[in-house]
């Protein structure tokens, strides 16, 4: 019987390796230990991805580097007959608040500032916690990983808003709305952070517990 850690209560955990099976990381099909290739999807089967953390940190760093100019350059350029206005992510949200669209401004701030920063912090914490002791339980870290995976699909809201406005507000010489340089950097930042989260092998979270109980994690 496989034990699980629920509500902070510890119990003996029997890993898939102890049961003599291994799962394909792409299609999750379970195969007997020692199987080299998944017959369902053709992927190479490994018990642990030992280069996982290297890819996580590399993609995380590139995503962070793209996120800085995404907040410095204008996200939206509004041209009228008499003027040209460029707004950053935060500046655009402030403009929306001044025009009474507080709800939309909060959605943009949460999706474009709070969630990306939270994802950077969560991914970094998970990557560090599998190498150093942590007071956060394995169960809570697994939940955190699943939350990061889930919210990744909602990180493009700001890009969607810019794309919709750019397509709708095109009044020839009278007015036009175009995406700014920040939109490209923001999209790249979202893509790289999503790839960073997907590169993380969540099984390493439970390997920490296994090492503490004296269980071997060698191939």
Buried (B, 14 or more C-beta within 10 A) or exposed (E): EEEEBEEEEEEEBEBBBEEEEBBBBEEEBEBEEEBEEBEEEEEEBBBBBEEBBEBBBBBBEBBBBBBEBBBEBBBBBBBEEEEEBBBBBBBBBBBBBEEEBEEBBBBBBBBBBEBBEBBBEBBBBBBEBBEEEBEEBBBBBBEBBEEBBEBBEEBBBBBEBBEEBBEEBEEEEEEBBBBBBBBBBBBBBBBBBBBBBBBBBBBBBBBBBBEEEEBEBEE
